[in-house]
Amino acid sequence: MAALNAGWNRVFAVLGRVSMYRLALLCLGLLAAIALLLSAADLAGPTPVEILATAAVLVVVCGVVDAASQRLLHLPWRVESSLITAGVLLFILRPGIGPVALAGVAIAAAVASASKYLLAWRGRHVFNPAAVGATVLTLISSITGLYELGGSSWWIGSPLFGPIVLLLGVALVWRTEKLRVIALFWVVAIVVGIVAVGVQYAQQGVAMDAWTLLVQQLWSSPVLFLGAFVLSEPLTLPPRRWQQLIVAAVVGVLVGWAPLFGTFPVGLGQERAVLVGNLLAFAFAVRAAVRLVFEARTQLTPTVRELRFRASRGFTFAAGQFLELDVPHRHPDARGTRREFSIVSAPEDLPGVRIAFRDGGGPQSSFKKALAAVAPGDALAVTGVWGDFVLPRQSSAPLLLVAAGIGVTPFVSQLRHLALVGQQRDIVLVYVASQAAELAFRADLEQAGVRVIVFTRDEPVDLAENWFWARGARLDAETLRRAVPDIAARHAYASGPAGLLADLAPTLQQARSLTTDAFSGY
């Protein structure tokens, strides 16, 4: 388990160098290039001309509708969102070259992009846009009988694409930390699909072994692509993992079973099942777009800056969760215009909201430059609040909190929350920083009154009574074991760079439980 945890965090550290949206776009672009090569070799259903023509229409229509809608609503144009929607639709719809077929593609693209703004609740779209577009086109074709318009075909579901989709899909959901959720969907959808198809074959008197059915469901169905590139969309998933797992299981059952309603010619499968899952996710947490009005920035340490905001309507969170902040700017780099930040303030501080980030100098990302240019009074959009990095409800459970650098931020929120509600817990905080001057949020942590063990090269001055310096020792698995000898009796929470969490995994794994929050940088 320690080796698995270490490997998990090392892979996440590599994938974290690219934003989840840019990685999704890169994966879709690579799939499109591979599809063209296979098509040119007569190994894929659509011809190269059909793929290129369909892709061109999707990109143009999605881009135009998104740009027009966002300009009308005074929103910044998110070109990556348009391209991702077009890329997903490319593999869901049936590619064509004729005028009627391309008209159908244009309808699906326009509906998909428009749904982001029309089927929305307080600024947040409720349904996956690509699933909406494909569903509407399929229904139009079925009801009117104009099957030349096309519809959903999921031509990506073939043995040639299967291994490639699995590899790219695992990389994407690993980056979004949804691997367990999507893996559950894959398992449920495949198992239910095997049972459903097996029953159909048995009713027809056709013998089919389980292995053949497994191969069909795994490589010749849209399950892999649907899970990795459609169901995994963060904006249409609920905030907590247990809620996400329920949604994944429900959608998996519906995709594998695909029931028909009476004599209606369209079954409830694939993208329609995703829409049902989106509704369930919306019911779990009625999401609302939140805008944070920037108030001030503070230089806490030589490299740590704190930003203070005032939240608008409906902003709620649990101590330890993170938000995703959108800072639109021209010419964004590979990390895109959105970043995840642990919330520093406690829920009791609302409507005040604090976040922090490390700015160590040197080459800066386009996001950091844009964030540095935000002026007091400017409003920024929060695209979501997520996370299961929350303390256990049982107040008697002894805890170990391990924070490295800016990884202390979720613990500041948790400890401040406990102090404000007057709850006492047995907590040991191990705080790692490059030097004493980099110990941020000392006032908040001292107010919490918990035992703090500080790992810095130089000795901090004026330490509180329950703070202890590790005398310049470097934190590794062995020193952590010596610093917290009763680690086996504690529930461990670790937050910081993925590489350090991987190094500490052998010792952290000895705790009663382990919850990690890996930071990939900003």
C-alpha positions in Angstrom: 0.0 0.0 0.0 2.9 2.4 0.8 4.4 1.7 -2.6 1.1 2.2 -4.3 0.5 5.5 -2.5 4.0 6.7 -3.4 3.6 5.8 -7.0 0.2 7.4 -7.2 1.6 10.7 -6.0 4.6 10.6 -8.2 2.4 10.2 -11.3 0.1 12.9 -10.1 3.1 15.2 -9.7 4.0 14.7 -13.4 0.4 15.1 -14.7 -0.2 18.1 -12.5 2.1 20.2 -14.7 -0.8 20.6 -17.1 -4.3 21.8 -16.3 -7.1 19.2 -16.4 -8.8 21.2 -19.2 -5.6 21.4 -21.3 -4.9 17.8 -20.7 -8.4 16.8 -21.8 -8.0 18.9 -25.0 -4.6 17.3 -25.7 -6.0 13.8 -25.2 -8.9 14.5 -27.5 -6.6 16.0 -30.1 -4.4 13.0 -30.0 -7.4 10.7 -30.4 -8.5 12.7 -33.4 -5.1 12.4 -35.0 -5.0 8.6 -34.4 -8.5 8.3 -35.8 -7.4 10.0 -39.0 -4.5 7.7 -39.4 -6.7 4.6 -38.8 -9.3 5.9 -41.2 -6.7 6.5 -43.9 -5.7 2.9 -43.5 -9.3 1.8 -43.8 -9.3 0.6 -40.2 -11.9 3.1 -38.8 -15.6 3.5 -39.9 -15.6 7.1 -41.0 -13.5 8.3 -43.9 -10.8 10.9 -43.3 -12.9 13.5 -45.2 -15.9 12.8 -43.0 -13.8 13.2 -39.9 -12.2 16.4 -41.0 -15.5 17.9 -42.3 -17.4 17.0 -39.1 -14.6 18.3 -36.9 -14.5 21.6 -38.8 -18.2 22.2 -38.4 -18.1 21.3 -34.7 -15.2 23.6 -34.0 -16.8 26.5 -35.9 -20.3 26.2 -34.5 -19.2 25.5 -30.9 -16.8 28.5 -31.1 -19.3 30.9 -32.6 -22.2 30.0 -30.3 -19.9 30.1 -27.2 -18.4 33.4 -28.2 -21.8 35.0 -29.0 -23.3 33.7 -25.7 -20.4 34.8 -23.6 -20.3 38.2 -25.2 -24.1 38.6 -24.6 -23.7 37.6 -21.0 -20.5 39.7 -20.6 -18.4 36.6 -19.9 -14.9 35.9 -21.1 -14.6 33.5 -24.0 -13.2 30.2 -22.9 -11.8 28.8 -26.1 -10.7 25.5 -24.4 -14.3 24.8 -23.4 -15.5 25.2 -27.0 -12.8 22.9 -28.3 -13.4 20.2 -25.7 -17.1 20.2 -26.4 -16.4 19.9 -30.1 -13.8 17.1 -29.5 -16.2 15.0 -27.4 -19.0 15.4 -30.0 -16.6 14.3 -32.7 -16.5 10.8 -31.2 -20.1 10.7 -30.2 -21.9 11.7 -33.4 -21.9 9.9 -36.7 -19.5 11.8 -39.0 -20.7 12.7 -42.4 -19.9 14.7 -45.5 -23.3 15.5 -47.0 -25.1 18.8 -46.5 -27.9 17.2 -44.4 -25.5 15.2 -42.2 -23.3 18.3 -41.6 -26.5 20.3 -40.8 -27.2 17.7 -38.1 -23.7 18.0 -36.7 -24.2 21.8 -36.6 -27.5 21.4 -34.7 -25.9 19.1 -32.1 -22.9 21.6 -31.7 -25.2 24.6 -31.4 -27.5 22.9 -28.8 -24.5 21.6 -26.8 -22.9 25.1 -26.6 -26.2 26.8 -25.9 -27.1 24.4 -23.1 -24.2 25.8 -21.1 -26.2 29.0 -20.7 -29.8 28.0 -21.2 -29.9 24.8 -19.0 -28.1 26.4 -16.2 -28.7 27.3 -12.5 -27.3 30.6 -11.3 -24.6 30.6 -13.9 -23.6 26.9 -13.7 -24.7 24.4 -16.4 -26.6 21.4 -15.1 -26.0 18.9 -17.9 -22.9 17.8 -19.8 -23.1 19.9 -23.0 -22.0 17.2 -25.4 -24.5 14.7 -23.9 -27.3 17.3 -24.4 -26.3 18.0 -28.0 -26.1 14.4 -29.0 -29.4 13.6 -27.2 -31.3 16.4 -28.9 -30.0 15.4 -32.4 -30.9 11.8 -31.8 -34.4 12.6 -30.7 -34.9 15.0 -33.7 -33.8 12.3 -36.1 -36.0 9.6 -34.4 -39.1 11.7 -34.0 -39.1 13.3 -37.5 -37.7 10.3 -39.4 -35.0 12.4 -40.9 -32.3 9.9 -40.1 -30.0 11.6 -42.6 -29.4 14.2 -40.0 -27.5 11.6 -38.0 -27.3 11.1 -34.3 -25.2 9.5 -31.7 -23.2 6.5 -32.8 -20.2 6.4 -30.4 -18.0 5.1 -33.2 -15.0 5.5 -30.8 -16.2 2.3 -29.2 -14.1 -0.2 -31.2 -11.3 -2.7 -30.4 -8.8 -0.5 -32.3 -9.5 2.5 -30.2 -10.1 0.7 -26.9 -6.6 0.4 -25.5 -5.7 4.0 -26.6 -8.9 5.4 -25.0 -8.1 3.5 -21.8 -4.6 4.8 -21.6 -5.5 8.4 -22.3 -8.6 8.1 -20.1 -6.7 6.9 -17.1 -4.2 9.7 -17.5 -7.0 12.3 -17.6 -9.0 10.9 -14.6 -5.7 10.5 -12.7 -5.1 14.2 -13.2 -8.6 15.1 -12.1 -8.4 12.7 -9.1 -11.5 10.8 -10.3 -9.9 7.5 -11.1 -11.8 5.6 -8.4 -15.1 7.2 -9.4 -14.7 6.4 -13.1 -13.2 2.9 -12.4 -16.5 2.1 -10.5 -18.5 3.3 -13.4 -16.5 1.1 -15.8 -16.9 -1.9 -13.6 -20.6 -1.4 -13.0 -21.4 -0.6 -16.7 -19.4 -3.6 -18.0 -20.8 -6.1 -15.5 -24.4 -5.0 -16.0 -23.8 -5.0 -19.8 -22.5 -8.5 -19.7 -25.6 -9.7 -17.7 -28.0 -7.8 -20.0 -26.5 -9.1 -23.2 -26.1 -12.6 -21.8 -29.8 -12.6 -20.9 -30.7 -11.5 -24.4 -28.6 -14.2 -26.0 -30.1 -16.8 -23.7 -33.6 -15.8 -24.6 -32.7 -16.3 -28.2 -31.1 -19.6 -27.6 -27.6 -18.4 -28.5 -24.7 -19.7 -26.4 -22.1 -17.1 -25.5 -19.3 -17.5 -23.0 -18.6 -14.8 -20.4 -15.1 -14.0 -21.7 -16.4 -13.1 -25.2 -19.1 -10.9 -23.6 -16.4 -9.2 -21.4 -14.2 -8.5 -24.5 -17.2 -7.0 -26.3 -18.3 -4.8 -23.4 -14.7 -3.6 -22.8 -13.4 -3.0 -26.3 -16.5 -2.7 -28.5 -18.7 -0.3 -26.5 -18.5 3.4 -25.6 -18.0 2.7 -21.9 -14.3 3.7 -21.7 -14.7 6.9 -23.6 -18.0 7.9 -21.9 -16.5 7.4 -18.4 -13.2 9.2 -19.0 -14.3 12.1 -21.2 -18.0 12.7 -20.5 -18.9 11.5 -17.0 -15.7 12.8 -15.5 -16.5 16.5 -16.2 -16.0 18.2 -12.9 -18.7 20.8 -13.3 -21.4 18.2 -13.5 -20.2 16.0 -10.6 -21.3 16.5 -7.0 -18.7 17.9 -4.5 -18.1 14.8 -2.3 -16.6 11.5 -3.3 -19.4 9.3 -1.9 -21.9 11.3 -3.9 -19.7 10.9 -7.0 -19.5 7.2 -6.5 -23.3 6.9 -6.3 -23.7 8.9 -9.5 -21.1 6.7 -11.2 -22.9 3.5 -10.1 -26.3 4.8 -11.3 -25.0 5.9 -14.7 -23.1 2.6 -15.0 -26.3 0.6 -14.4 -28.3 2.7 -17.0 -25.5 2.5 -19.6 -25.2 -1.3 -19.2 -28.9 -1.9 -19.1 -30.1 0.7 -21.6 -33.9 0.3 -21.0 -36.5 1.3 -23.5 -39.6 3.2 -22.4 -42.7 1.6 -23.9 -42.6 1.7 -27.7 -40.4 4.8 -27.9 -37.6 4.0 -30.4 -34.8 5.6 -28.4 -33.3 3.6 -25.4 -32.0 5.1 -22.2 -28.3 4.4 -22.8 -25.0 6.2 -23.2 -25.4 10.0 -23.2 -29.0 9.9 -22.0 -27.8 8.0 -18.9 -25.2 10.7 -18.4 -28.0 13.3 -18.3 -29.8 11.3 -15.6 -26.6 11.2 -13.6 -26.2 15.0 -14.0 -29.7 15.4 -12.6 -28.8 13.2 -9.6 -25.6 15.2 -9.1 -27.5 18.4 -9.2 -29.9 17.1 -6.6 -27.0 16.2 -4.3 -25.8 19.8 -4.2 -27.8 22.6 -5.9 -24.8 24.2 -7.5 -24.5 27.9 -8.1 -21.9 30.0 -9.8 -20.2 32.2 -7.1 -18.3 35.4 -7.7 -15.6 36.5 -5.3 -14.9 40.2 -5.1 -11.3 40.8 -4.5 -10.5 43.0 -1.5 -6.7 42.9 -0.8 -3.5 40.8 -1.0 -1.0 40.3 1.8 2.6 39.1 1.6 2.7 36.6 4.5 6.2 35.3 3.9 8.9 36.0 1.3 7.1 33.5 -1.0 3.5 33.2 0.2 0.8 35.6 -0.7 -2.7 35.6 0.8 -5.7 36.9 -1.2 -8.9 38.1 0.6 -12.3 38.1 -1.1 -15.9 38.7 -0.3 -18.2 36.0 -1.6 -21.6 36.6 -3.3 -24.7 34.5 -2.8 -24.9 30.9 -2.0 -21.2 30.2 -1.2 -20.8 27.3 1.2 -18.0 24.9 1.9 -16.6 22.5 4.5 -13.3 23.2 6.2 -10.6 21.6 4.2 -12.3 21.8 0.8 -10.9 23.6 -2.2 -12.3 26.0 -4.8 -11.5 26.4 -8.5 -10.9 30.0 -9.4 -11.2 31.3 -13.0 -8.9 34.2 -13.9 -9.5 34.9 -17.7 -6.5 36.4 -19.5 -5.0 36.5 -23.0 -2.7 33.9 -24.2 -2.9 31.4 -21.3 -0.1 28.9 -21.1 -0.5 25.1 -20.8 -2.0 25.4 -17.3 -5.0 27.3 -18.6 -7.1 30.0 -16.8 -8.3 28.0 -13.8 -6.6 26.9 -10.7 -7.6 25.0 -7.6 -6.9 26.6 -4.2 -7.5 25.2 -0.7 -9.7 27.7 1.2 -7.7 29.2 4.1 -10.6 30.8 6.0 -13.2 28.9 8.1 -16.9 28.5 7.1 -17.7 30.8 10.0 -15.7 33.6 8.3 -18.2 33.9 5.4 -18.8 36.0 3.5 -15.1 36.6 3.9 -12.9 34.1 1.9 -9.2 33.7 2.0 -6.9 31.7 -0.3 -3.1 31.6 -0.5 -0.5 30.6 -3.0 3.3 30.3 -3.3 5.1 32.8 -5.5 8.8 31.8 -5.3 10.0 34.1 -8.0 11.6 33.0 -11.3 9.5 32.3 -14.4 5.8 32.8 -13.7 2.8 31.2 -15.3 0.4 33.3 -17.2 -2.2 32.6 -14.5 0.0 34.0 -11.7 0.7 37.1 -13.8 -3.0 37.6 -14.4 -3.8 37.0 -10.7 -1.2 39.6 -9.7 -2.9 42.1 -11.9 -6.4 41.7 -10.2 -7.4 45.0 -8.6 -9.6 45.6 -5.5 -13.2 45.5 -6.6 -12.6 43.0 -9.5 -14.9 40.0 -9.5 -13.6 36.5 -10.2 -15.8 33.4 -10.9 -15.6 30.3 -8.7 -16.4 27.4 -11.0 -16.8 24.9 -8.1 -16.1 23.8 -4.6 -15.0 20.2 -4.1 -13.0 17.9 -1.9 -13.1 15.2 0.7 -10.1 16.5 2.7 -12.2 17.0 5.7 -11.7 15.9 9.3 -13.6 12.9 10.7 -16.8 13.8 12.5 -15.8 11.7 15.5 -14.2 14.3 17.8 -12.4 11.8 19.9 -10.3 10.4 17.1 -6.6 11.5 17.5 -5.2 13.2 14.4 -1.9 13.8 12.7 -1.7 16.7 10.3 1.3 16.8 8.0 1.7 20.1 6.1 4.5 20.9 3.7 4.9 24.6 2.6 1.7 26.0 1.1 0.0 22.6 1.9 -0.8 24.1 5.4 -3.7 26.0 3.9 -6.5 23.4 4.4 -5.3 22.8 7.9 -5.5 26.5 8.7 -9.2 26.3 7.7 -9.9 23.2 9.7 -8.1 24.4 12.9 -9.6 27.8 12.7 -13.1 26.2 12.3 -12.5 24.0 15.4 -11.3 27.1 17.4 -14.4 29.1 16.4 -16.8 26.4 17.3 -15.0 25.7 20.6 -14.2 22.0 19.8 -11.1 20.4 21.4 -9.3 17.6 19.6 -6.1 15.6 20.1 -4.1 16.9 17.2 -0.4 17.0 16.3 0.6 19.2 13.4 3.9 18.6 11.6 4.7 21.7 9.7 7.5 21.6 7.1 9.0 24.8 5.5 12.3 25.6 3.8 13.2 28.1 6.5 11.7 29.8 9.5 10.7 32.9 7.6 8.4 30.7 5.4 6.1 29.6 8.3 2.9 31.2 7.2 -0.4 31.6 9.3 1.4 31.3 12.6 -1.3 33.5 14.3 -4.1 31.2 13.1 -2.3 28.1 14.1 -1.3 29.4 17.6 -4.9 30.4 18.2 -5.9 26.7 17.6 -3.7 25.6 20.6 -2.6 22.3 19.0 0.8 20.8 19.3 3.0 21.8 16.4 6.3 20.2 15.4 8.3 22.5 13.0 10.8 21.2 10.4 12.9 24.1 9.2 16.7 24.4 8.5 17.0 27.4 10.9 15.5 27.8 14.3 12.3 29.9 14.4 12.1 32.6 17.1 9.4 33.3 19.6 7.8 29.9 19.2 4.5 29.4 21.2 4.6 27.1 24.3 3.2 24.1 22.4 5.4 24.6 19.3 8.6 22.5 19.0 11.5 22.8 16.5 12.9 19.6 15.1 16.4 21.1 15.3 17.1 21.3 11.6 16.2 17.7 10.8 15.0 16.9 7.3 11.5 15.4 7.3 11.5 11.9 5.9 9.8 8.7 6.7 12.1 7.9 9.6 12.2 11.3 11.2 8.4 11.5 11.0 8.2 8.2 12.8 10.4 9.5 15.6 8.6 12.8 15.8 5.2 11.1 16.2 5.8 7.7 17.8 2.1 7.1 18.3 1.3 7.5 14.6 -0.4 4.1 14.5 -3.1 5.4 16.8 -3.8 8.5 14.7 -5.8 9.3 11.6 -3.2 10.9 9.3 -3.9 13.8 6.9 -1.1 15.0 4.7 -1.0 18.0 2.4 1.8 19.3 0.2 3.8 18.5 -2.9 3.1 15.1 -4.4 6.8 14.1 -4.4 7.1 14.7 -0.6 3.9 12.7 0.1 5.3 9.9 -1.9 8.5 9.9 0.2 6.5 9.9 3.4 4.2 7.1 2.3 5.9 4.2 4.1 5.4 5.9 7.5 2.0 7.6 6.8 0.7 4.2 5.8 1.1 3.0 9.4 -1.6 5.4 10.6 -5.1 4.2 11.4 -6.2 5.9 8.1 -4.6 8.2 5.6 -6.1 11.0 3.6 -3.8 13.0 1.2 -4.1 16.3 -0.6 -1.4 16.6 -3.2 -0.5 20.0 -4.6 0.6 20.2 -8.2 1.8 23.8 -8.2 0.3 27.0 -9.7 
